[in-house]
Amino acid sequence: MKPRRLAPILLAVVVAVGPSAAVAHGPRESVERPEPPGLEPTGADMPTVGGNLANQHYSGLTQISRRNLDKLGPAWRTHVSAVAPASDDVGQQTTPIVADGVIYLDTPGGEVIAVDGRTGTPKWKWAPEGFETADTRRGVSIGQGKVYTLADGDRIVALDQDTGDQVWVVQPAVQAGVDLGNLDRVATVYHDGIVYAHAANGNRAAVVAVRADDGAHLWHVFGGPDRGTVYTDVNGNSVDAGATWGPVLPDGTQCNLEGGATPWMHGAVDPGLGFYYMTFGNPRSCRSSQDGSQRPGDNLFSTTMVAVDMKTGAYKWHYQSIRHDVWDMDNVHPPTLADIKIKGQKRKVVFYGSKSGHQFVLDRTTGRPVLPVVDKPMIVDSRQHNAGTQPFPAERLLPECVVWQKLDPRTVPGDPWRAVPNYNGYQADADGDLVFNPDSYVKADEPFLTYPRGAGADHRRGCMYDPQWDLPILSTTSQNGGGDWSNNSYSHSTNLVYYPYGANPVAHWNGAAANGQRAIGQYQTGGILAYDASTGRVKWRNHLGTDMSHGQGPLTTATDLLFAGQIDGRLLAMDARDGDVLWQFQTGSGIAGAPITYTVDGEQYVAVLAAGSTNPYGGSVTQGDSLWAFKLGGTHTTESGSQEGPDTAPLTIRRPVQGGPVEGATVNDTVYLGRQNRTTDTAAARDSTAQAGMNPTHLRVPVGTTVTFLNPGAETFPNFPNQLPHCATQFFEGLFNLRLAPGQRSEVTFDRAGEYYFNDCTDPRPTGKIEVYAVPQDLPGALRFVPSTLDLGSRTGIFTGVRGVVTATLALPAGHRLDGDVELRTPLSRSPVKARHATTIGRTLIVTFDRAALDNNVPQGDAVPLTLVANFLHAGDQKQLTSTATVRVRK
């Protein structure tokens, strides 16, 4: 941890202190520049990370439309890390801004760069001297001729907009005399002479406002307020927010001051009302985020939206979306403001909610709901001090409960919100149906649970706010699901709110790391939905298949187009009216920020940073540093001769097991159940409930291998054998469900390539995977392409004009029958290109591939190797055949 200056705790709102400890380095020429737009659509510029101050991500530009999308191509691409001072850094979550035709953004290394929006030529790049950058960044702001960013040491930095020179550098915590948290990640917001910065972490975290002229500290607001400070809202309601964290503990600890309630995404500004809207995260203090036993009460202002006077920080109102949050289900994504009609009456509203999978539509003057909210009775655990009721919007965006779908090869991957078996006591019966077993591990919690009267609940089904203690309880959405921190978009044209989401159920227990364990083996997916702003009802949903909740925010335009990036590198243009994908472009690296649109010299551009990130797919995400810009008739090509980048590496869509692959031959093709290792013979080692409690967790074997599952008894561990039965429940196909007493073993033969996940019924956390691979047999000279020269050129000069198919043939040995997909491995991508169609005629496999799918994955040249891979059945056994041909590629 960084060293921190300790100081007495001040009041929740602190008015201006003395002059700034600023460091000036560059010119300070006064330039008259326009303020960012408030609630009106953006035009030539998009000068805030929210598009406008209301975070609407909506543009009034109309040049690019559905009619001419096929002419939209890349105009330029800039590798921002390659610009001096150059680095090899990749990966960033920033959303660019643009003003006067210049794009400003954070680089992967945390520097700031200015790029000409017409040509992609860098104008300047800033790197600090004497202190470090804040590596993870989500955007800069601009105003008064300066660009505002954050840096290491909890610094706010102002740069000259035209030169990149440092104008001032301040540490607000030093000025305020109190720790304000880690100011190192969240996008800054500028309006009317004030810069707003949010702490992304820290023992106690605040929103802070500084003067744009010189960085002087103006005010700050904590998510965990001091006791004894009474807040009276604009409606006349009063509360001692600090007292809602329970009594002071015997050792003097105050849970409201210890940590949590972090405002880790930027806020919104309503210039007309003079309000600034901020959202605070979950309470994390006093033991852990998932243990509420020491902080009884609502824990204000955690999981709460707070409105304050934008000039003074004076409190106006608050709305808490979850009382006493022990699930890290905070609703912290950027608030979106709009003026809409509800039942014929114009209302000033703010849309609030993200991880919870629902949105509150509140009056932004009073904080009161303008669309119906229901207070639902909840199951409570007496040890947790759970709130008896929780607020739910009457119109729900995402499912409220997980789905206990039957284990069956015909339902894979199945429902996006399907649950991993054995959690919450849902165990597979002989038919593969997941049926609640009241005598399973969850029985230990029953004496502490109270169920709502008349609700018909007699156990926890995996619904929102199901309580947990020290045993894992799976529920939805999750600390990484729902909307998480991707922005919304509000369209003035359609009156729809566009909500990107992730599907990622999570198991909670008091000791779970990272605020909850996403169940190993589940599919981590997502998409975008649109709901009517005036009613809250979902208009359409497109479950795109990758998580969209970690920066993949949409941008909508007045031509009813929706642009959004995906972590697999694709930039999409969708019909904002129905969600259909109309156009897509592969950038070559993951996208974890929102696109922008702007005009230069009368031409409309769309730009996006494709740099990659990690949530929720970890190291499988292709990282990069590419800033792309597109326009009608864009003719930029990459080194391969294609306009698009190569397909990104395959994403680890399923939540991975812990531990690397172990070849079966090294462990006698045997998996130990309920043990973390194969040698430790101690009481603490037996009957493991750790997520790595299968050994090995990842066994790798060739097709045809028989694997032994063993519940180790006294024969294996003479001193401390396992004492409990353990299971190997395979999911989601349900191919085996073994229940073994200590000392028992069972064998399973794997005759098909694939990944076979399994977990334990005694405690569902231990999870393993059998990776079964086919041993390839090469067929030299068997592959031919007809013709041997592949013409991948575009008839229009734009990548969308690459049409048609490429045909290949593979000469087969006798007795081989196709068994599964056919793929082509290409020089530029680790992701194989799947065949459009494949069939066998006699002893010849005939395959076609889309030319557009090949184009960006192969270079132009005279000797390009392409390898075809396909699985076949021969004499009842699965075999993999491969063959490589060298072709000429023209573009």
N, C-alpha and C positions, 0 to 999 in steps of 0.2 A: 504493500500500500504506500501511497505517497505520504510524506510527512505533512501534518496539518497543524496550523496555528490554533491553539485553544484559546477561547475567549468566552466571556459570560454570554448566556443566551439572551438575545434581545426580543422585543415584541414581534409578533408575526408580521406586522407591517412596519417598516422602518423608513422614516422620511429622510430626505437628503442629508448626508453628512458633508464634511468639508471638501476642499478641492481634490481633484483626481490625482493619483500618483501615475500620471501618464508619461509615456516615453514617445517623443516625436522624432521622426526621422525624415519625413518627406515633405513635399510642397503642400501648402494648405490653401490653394487658390479657391476662392468662393465661387461656386458655379450654381446657377439657378436650374434645378432639375425638378421634374414633376414628381408628385407623391405617387406611391403605388395605388392602384385602383382598390376601392372598398368592396362593394357588393356587385359592381357592374362587370360585365364580361371584359376580358383582356382583348387587346387589339394587336398592334404592331409589336408590342413588347409583352413579356411575361416576367415581371420584375420581382416576384416573390416565389418561394418554394411551393406555395399554395395556389399559384397563378395570380390570384388577387388576395387581399387581406382576409377575405372570408373563406379562404381555402376551398374555393369552388372548382378549381382545375377545369375551367370552362373558357373557351375562346370564341369570340365573335367572328373570327376569320372564316371566309367562305370559298377561297380559291380552290382548295382541295376538297373534293366531294366524292360521293359514291360513283358518279358518272365517269370520273377521270382517274380513279384509283389505280387502274392498270398502267398508268403513265407515271406513277410515283416511284422514283428510284433514288438511290443514294447520290447526293451531291458531293460529299466529301467525308473523310474519316480522319480523325486526329488521335494518335496515341499520346495521351497527355503525360504519361510517365516518361516518355522519351524526350520531352521538352526540357531544356536546361533550366534549373539544375536537375539533370536526369536521374532516374532511379530504376530499379527493377521491380518496384512495388506494383501489385495488382490487387483488385478487389476494393469496392467502395459502394456505399449506400446512398450517395448524394443525388438530389434532384437539381439539375442546373436552373439558373435564372437567366434572363436575357433583357438587356436595356440598350436602346439606341443601336441595335444590331450587333451587340457584343454579348457573348455568352460567358457567364462567370460560374465556376464550380470548384468543388474540392477534388483534388487528385487522389489516387489511391494512397499516396504517402501522407495525406492530410495537408498538403500545400494548397494554395489557391491559384487558379489559372484563369486568364481572360483570353478568349478565342474569338476571332472574327466570324460572325454568324453567316457570312456569305461564302467565305473561302475556306474556313477551318484553320486559317493561319494564326498561330499564337501571337498575342500582343504583349503579354507579360506573364511571368509566373513568380509567385512569392513563396519563399521558404524562410522561416524565422532564423534569426541569429541570436544566440545566447539562451535560447530555450527550445523545446521540442514542439513538434506538431501534435495535434490530437488526431491519432490515426483514423479512427472511425468517425465519419462525418456524414451529416444528412442535409447539408445545404448552407448557403451563405445568404446574406441580405444586402440591400443596397439603398443608399439614401444620402442626401447632402454631399454628393460627389465622393462617397466612400463606400467600400465593401467591408462588411462586418463578418468576422469569423471567430472561431474559438481555437485555443491552443492549450498545450500542456501547462500544468500549474494553475488550472482554473482561470485562465486568462481569456479576456475578450480583446480582440485585435481589430483595429480599423486600418484599412489600406486605401491609398489613393486610387480612385476608380480608373483613372487614365494611365497610371504608371505602375501600380502595385506597390509603391513605397509605403512603409509603415507610417501612419499618421499618429496613432497613439496605441498603447498597450496598457491594460489595467488588470488588476486582480481584485474584483469586487469584494471578495471575502476580507481582504486586507483593509479595504476602505470601510466596510461595514463593521469590522471587528468581530465577526462570527463566521463559523464554517457554514457555507452555503451549499455544499455538495460538489460533485464533480462536474464542472462546466467544460465538457470535452466532447460532446457528441451531437447534441440536438441542433437543428437548424436555428439560426438567429432570425428574428423578425424586426423590421424597421418600420416605424411610422411616426411622422410629425415630430421629429427631433428626438425620438427615444428608440433605443435598441433593447429588445427583450431577449433574455437568454434563460434557458432551463437547464437544471442539473439533471444528468442522466443516471446518476448513482450517488452513493455517499451515505454516511451514517444518518444525516438529516439533510434533506434536499429542498431547494427553493427555486422559485421563479424570481429573477432579478431584472430590474430595469436600470439602464444607465443612460446618461446624456450623450447623444450622438456627437455633439461638438467636441467633447474632450474625454468621454468615458466616465464622468463623475457618477458615483452611485446615487440613485434616486430612491428606490424602495425595493423591498423583497417580501415574498410571501412564502411561508413554509406549509408543507402538507400536513405536518404534525404540529399544531399550534401550541402555544404556552397555555398552561392551566390558568384559569382566572380571567382570561380575556373573553369577554362576551361579544359575540357577533350578532348584530341585528340586521336582518336583510330588508330589502326594499318593500317587503310585504308586512313588516312589523314583527316577524318571528325572531326569537333570540335563542342562542345556544352558546354554552361554554364548550367549545369544540375540543379543547385539550382534555376536559374531564370525561369525554366519551371513550377514553383509552383505558378505563379502569383506574383503581386507586394506585397511588405510589407504592411500589413494592417495598418489602421490609428493608432491603439494602439501599433504599433511596432511589432506585431506578424508576424513571418515568418513561413508560413505553412510547408516549407521544413524542419524546425527544430523542429516543434511542436510534430510530431509523425508519426507513420505509416512506411510503407516500411520495414517491419520486415523480416529478413532472417531466417524464423522459421523452415527450414529443412536443413540438412547438405549438403555440396557441393561435388564436384568431383575434382580429381587431374589427370592431364595429365603429367606424369613424363618426357615424351619425349619433349613436348613443353615447359614444365616448367610453365604451367598455372594452376590456381585454379579457378573453376567455381562456382559461387554463384547465388542464385535466391532470389529476394526480393519480398515481398508481396504487398498487396494493400495499397494505401494511406488512412490514417485514420484521418488526421489532419484537423483542422479548422471546427468545429461543429461536423461532423460525417463522417464515411466512405462512406455513401450514399448521402452526400451533397457536391457537388463539386463547389458550387457557389462562395466560397471565394478563390479557388485555380485554376483559369483558366490556362490551359496549359496541357502539357503531363504528368507532375509530375514525372520526372525522379528521381531516379531509381526505382520507384514503378512498380510492376508487370513487372519486367525486369530481364533478366539474365545478369550478369556482369562477364567478365573474367579479371583476374589480374595475375601479376607475383607472383608465389607461394612463392617466397623468400622475396620480398619487398612490395608486395601489390600494385605495380604500375599498373595503369589502362591500359587495352589492348583494350577492345571493350565492347559494350553492345548491347542487342537486347530487345526492349520493345514489349511484346506480347499484351498488352491492353493499349491504350492511355487514360489517365484521367479516371482511373477505379473508378466507383461509384457503383460497384456490388460485391465487394470482390471476384472477379473471378481470383485472382492471381494464377500464375502457379509456385508453390514453391516446388513441390516434388523434390526429389534428381535428379539432372541431370544425364543422362546416356550417356556415351561416347562409341564410336565404330569406327572401321575402316571398311568401307563397299564399295561395288562397286555400282556406279550409272552410268548407260549407259556405262558400260564397264570400267569406270575410278575409281580407288581407291580414296576414300575420307575419310578424318578425320572429323567425325561429332559428334555433341552433340544433343540428343533428348530433347526437351524442351516443357513443357506444361502439365497441369494436370486438374485443375478445369474447364477449358474452353472446355474440351472434344475434343480437337484436339492437335496435336503435330507439333511443328516446327522442321524441321531437318536442323540444321545449320552447316556451316563449323566452326569447333572449333578453327581454326587459325584466321579467319577474322570476324566471327559472321554473315556472310551473309547466307541467305537461299540457300540450295543446292537442295531442292525440291520446286516446285512452291508455291508461296504465292500470294493471291489476296487481294488487298485493296478494301474492300466493303464499299459503301456509307451507312450511318446509319441514322435512325430517330434521331433527336436531339431535346432537350428541351432547350430553350433559358435561362432558369433559372439555368441550370446545367453546361453550358459551355461544353457540350458533344463534343467529337471529331467528325468531319464530316465523317471520314472513320476509319475502323479498319482492321488490318491484319488477314486474314483467310488462313490457308493452303488449297490448292486446294482439297486435299483428307481429308474428314471429318471422324472422328472416331465415334462420337455420334451425335444424332439428333440436329439440330440447333434451332428447335422450339418445343414447347410443342404440344401435340396432343389434340384437342378438340373432344374427342370421345363421341358418343351418350350414354346417360344414359339409361342403359338397363340391366336387370338381367343376360342376356346371355353374356355380355361383362365385367364380373367381375373376376379378377381384371383388365383385359384389357391391353392396351398398357403400357409398363413401363414408358413412358413419357406422360401419359395422364394427363390432367389438371383438377383441381377441378373446378366445375362450378362457375359462377358469377364473377370470376376474369376477369379483362380486358374487362368487359362488355359482356362476352359470357354467355348468359342466355338460359335456357332450354325452347324450344317451346312445343307445345302440344304433339309432338311425342317423346320428350326427346332429340332431336338434340340441340346441343349448338350452338346458332346463335348470332353473334355480334349485340348488341343493341347500336346504336350511341347515344341514349338518356340516357344511364346508367351513373353511377358515373364518368366514364372516360371522359365525355363530358367537365368537368371543366378544363382539361389539354389542350384541343384542341387549344386555342389561343396561346399557347407557343410552339407548336410542328411544326417542319418542316420535310416534308417527301422527300426522295431522288427523284429526277426527273427520270422518266422512270422506276422506280422500281416496280410500280403497287401497292404500299402500301398506304392505306388511314386510317389505324388504326394499333394499336400494337397487334400482334398476339401471343405474348409470345415467341419471338425469342431472341437469344443472343444479349445483349447490347440494348434492348428496354429501353428507358429512363423513369425515374420516378421522381416524386417530393414529394408531401406529401400525395399522394393516392397510394394504393398498386397496383403494376404491377407485374404479375407473369411471370417468364421467366425461361429459362434453360441455363446452367445446374444449379449451385447454389454454394453458399459458402461452402456447404457440399457435392457437387456432382462432377461429372466428375471423375478425378483421385485423387483429393484432395492430401493427403500426402502419399498414398501407393507408394512404389517403383515400377519401371518397371523392367523387366528382358530382356536382349538381349542374344539370343542364337547364338553362333558361328556355330552351326550345321544347324539350319533352316533358319538363317538370318531373323528371325521374332523378333519383339519387343512385349512383353506381357504386357498388359495395364489393370490393375484392375480398376473398375469404380463403381460409385454409381449413381442411378437415383433418384433425389430428387429436383424437381422444387421449386423455392423460389419466394416469393413476396418481393419486395423492396419498401420502402418509407423512407423519411428522418428520421423518428422517430423509425424505426424498430430496435428492439434489436438484438444483436448477428449478426449484418451485414446482416439481412434479415430474414423474417419469412417463414420457410418451411410450406407450406400450410397444415393446420390441416386436417386430414382425408385422405391424399394421402398415397399411398403405397411407402415405402422407400426400394428400392431394389437395385440390382446391379449384377455384374458378371465380367468376364474377356474376353477380346478380344485380338487377335493377328493381327498385321499388318506387311506387308513386309517393311523391313527397307529401301530398295532401291527404293520403289515407294510410300510408304505411304498408300497403299490400304489395307483395312481390309481383312484378310485371313479367319478368323473364329471368331465367337462370341458365348459364352456360358453364357446366362443370368441365373446365378445360383439361384437368388431369394433373396439373402441377400446383403447388402451393402458391397462392397469390396474396398472402397476408403479410409479407415481409418486404415492403417497399415497392411492390408492383402496382402502384396506384394508377388509375385510369385518368385520361384526359379526354374531354368531350368538346365538340365544336358545334358551331351554329349550323353546319351541314349534316348534323346527326351522325357524325362519326365518333367512334370511341377508340382511342389509341392506348395500348397497354403493353408493357413488356412482360416476359416470362423468364424464370430462372434458367430455363433451357436455352436462352439466347434469342428467342423469337420475339420480334416486335409485331404486334397484331393491330390491324384496323378492323373494327367490328361495326356492325350496324347498331347504332345506339337505340334503335326502336325495338329490336327483337333479339339482339345478341349474336346474330350470325357473324362468323368470321369471313370477311370479304377479301383480305389481303394479309400476307405475312412475309416477314423478311428475317433471315437468320443472320444475326450480328456476329456470331462466333464466340461470345462469352455471355455469362448470365447477366440478367438485368434485375437490379434491386433498387431502382428509383423510378420516378414518374417521367414520362415524356413531356416535352414542351413544344409550343408552336409559336411562330413569330413571322414577321415579314422584313425583308431587306430589299430595297430597290424595286418594290412592287411585287416581289415573289414571296409566296408563303413557304416556310420550311417547317419540318417536324424534326426535332432532335432528341436524342436519348443517350445517356451514358451506359455502356455495356461493360461493366467492370467485374461483375460477380459479387457474391457474398457467401454466407455459409448456411443460414437458416432456411429450411430445417434439414438440408441435405448434406451438411458438413463438407468434407474434402472432395466429394464427388462433383461439386459445382465447378465449372470451367471459369477461372478467374481471368480478368483482362484489364484494359485501360483505355478502351476505344470510345471516343465521342463521335457518334454518327449524326449526320444531318441529311435529310431527304427533301426533294422538291420534285415537282412535275418535270419530267424530262431529265432527271438526274442521271449522269453518265459515268460516275466514278466506278472504277473496277479495282479489285484487290490483286495481289501478286499472282493469284491463280488464274487470272483472266475472267473470273466470275465477279459479279457485283456483290454477291452475298459472301459472308464468312463461312467457314466449314461448320458442320453440325458440332455442337458441344458434346463433351464426353457424356456417357450414360449417367443419369441421376440415380442415386440410391433411393428410389421411391419408398421402399419398405424400410421401416426403422431398423437399423442394423444391430446385430448382436454385439456383445462386448468381446473383444479379443480377435486376433487375426486367424487366418485359416491354418488348419493342421492337417497334414496328409494322413489319411486313414491308416496307411501301412505303418506309420510310426507309433500308433497306439492300438495296434491289433484290431482296427476298425470297431472300436468299442467306446461308447459314451457312458460316463458315470453320471447318474442322476443324483441331485442333491449334494454335490460336492464341487468346490471351486478348483481343487487340484487333485492329483492322483497319488500324492505321497503323504500329506499331512494327516496324522492319526491322532487328533486331539478332540476334546469335547466341543470346542468352538467350531470345528470344521464340519461336523456331521450335520446332516439335514439342513443344508444351506438354503437360505431364502434370498440370497443375493442374486442380482440380475445375471451374474456370471456363475450361477450355481449349477451349471451343466458343464461337464469337462470331457472333451473340449466344447466350447460354445459353438465353434465353427469347424465342422469336420468335412474334409474334402475327399471325395472318393470317385473312381470311375464308374460308368454305367455297368450294372451287373453285380455290384458289390453287395454283400450281405453285412449289415451293420448290427452289432449287438448293443442293446440298451441294458445297463446293469444298475440295479439299486444296491450299492456296495454294502455287504454285510460283514460278518466277522471273518470270513475267509479273506477279504480284501483289507479290511482295517480291524485287526484283532482287538485293539484296545478300545476304540470308539467307533463301532460300526453305526451306520444309519439306524435309527429307531422307528422311523415313520414310513408309510407307503409313499411312493413317488410315481408320478405319471410322465408319459411322453405323449401329449395330445397334439397331433399334427394339424396344422391349420394353414390355409382355410379349406383345403381340399378334404380333410378328414380321412386321410388314407390309413392312419393307424391311431389308436388311442390305447396305450399300454398303461396298466396300473400294476406296479410291481411292489411286493413286500420286500423288506431287507433281505438281501442275498439272492433274490430272484433276478432272472435275466430273460430277455426276449429278443428275437431276431427279425429284421425286416430287410428284404432284398429290394434294391432300387434299380428298376429296369428302364427308367426314363431320365434324361438329363433335366435338371431344374434345381430350384431352391426349396427345401422342405423345412419349414419352421415348426418347432414344437415347444410346449411349455409344460409346467407342472401343475397338477390339480391341488396338491397340498398347500402350495403358495404359488401364485401365478407369475411371480417376478422372474424366477430362473427360466431362461429361454435359450434354446439352441437352434442351430441350423445345420442341415446336411446339404452341402453343395455337391451335386452329382453332375459330372461332366463326361461328355463323350470324347473318346480318344480319336482324333482325326486321322483319316486315311487319305493321303494325297494321291490324286490321279493326274500325273503329268501329261500335258497335252490334251486333256479331255475337254477343256473349256474353250469355246469359240464365241466371238461376237460377230454378228452379222448386221451390217458390214464391219470390218475390222477397224475402220476409222469412225470414231464417235464424233458427230457434229452436234455440239451442245450450244451453238450460237443462238442468239435471240433475233427474231424477225424484226423486232421493234427497237433494238438497242437497250431495252429495259429488261431486267431479269424476269419480269412477268411474261415476257414473250418467248421464254424457253418452253417449248411444248413438245408433246409426242413421247415415244417410248424408245428404249434401247432393248434389243433382243439378244439373248445369249442361249447357247445350247451346251449341255453337258452329256458326254457319252458315259453311260452307266454300265457297271458290271451286271451280269445276269442276276435276276432274283431280288432286285432292290425296289422297294415301294416307298414313295415319299411320305415322310412322317413329320410334319410341322412346317415352319416358315423357311424360306430361302433368303439368304442375305448375301450382300456384296461388301467385302472389306476394301476400303479405299485408302489412298495415301494420306489424305489430309485430315481425316477424322477417326477418332476411336469408336464412334458410333457407326455400326454397319448400316448400309442402306437396305431396307426391306424390299423384297420383290413386290411388284404390283400384281403379278399373276404367275403361277407356276403349274405345270402339268407334265406328266410323262406320257410319251407315245412310244411304245415298245421299250427299247433300251436307251431312249433319249429324253433328257429333261429339257423342256423348253421354258424359258423364263423371260419375263419382261420387267423392265425397271423404268420409272418415270425419269425422263431426261432432266426435269427440273430438280428432282431429288439427287441426281448424280452431279449436276453442274458445279455446285459449290464445294463438293467433296473430292474432286479430282482436279489436278492441274492440267493446263494445256501443255502439249508436248508430244514427242514421237515415240516414247517408250514408257508408258504409264502402266504399272502393274495393277491388276484387279483380281481379287481372289473371291471365288464363289464358295459359300459354305451352306451345306444342307444336311439334315438328318433323314435317315432312311431306316426302314425295317428290313432286315435280312435274316431269314431263318428264325424269325421270332425275336431277334435281338436288335436293339437300336444301334445304328452305326452312323458316324459322321463322315461325309465325303467332302473333300476340298479340291480345288484346282485353280491354278493361276494362269491368266493370259495377259500378254502385253499388248496394249492397243495404242493407237494414235488418237489424240484428243484435239479437236479444233473448237474454238469459241469465237 
